[in-house]
Amino acid sequence: MFKDGGILSKKVKIILFIFLVLICAVFFAAYLKIEITKTEYEKRVTSYLLDEKGYEKKDIKSVDGIYGVKLPPFYVIVVFEDEPYVKYTYFAHNEVHQFEYILTEEAIKKNINKSDLKNYDPLNGIDKYIIE
């Protein structure tokens, strides 16, 4: 035991507190970096769709940056107003391009297939889809 009867000395408590603060700061910085990168990718894809592909804001239902466990870890899911049952995946690392599309259960029920897709970009050569 220590002279003051406490289990931990004052120095050990201060060191533990500083260590805890540093750990929290590292986790917060990592979280902030992920959120900033997701937002940056959302902006890149939105700009690409509006400026290069000629879509209007009203044509786009949602643009969501995603941080995933697969490589590459950052990508963007876009849902268009005229196809709410299809999610298009875009990468925005060096340049923006459509990578794949995801058919929701609603699309399967409606027998939607690749030839029915309105926002599919065959110039990128994707022929990959996922059924959600």
Secondary structure, DSSP 8 states (H G I E B T S, - for coil): --TTS-SS-HHHHHHHHHHHHHHHHHHHHHHHHHHHHHHHHHHHHHHIIIIIS---GGGEEEEEEEE-SSSSSEEEEEEETTEEEEEEEEE-SSS-EEEEEEE-HHHHHTT--GGG-SS--GGGT---EEE-
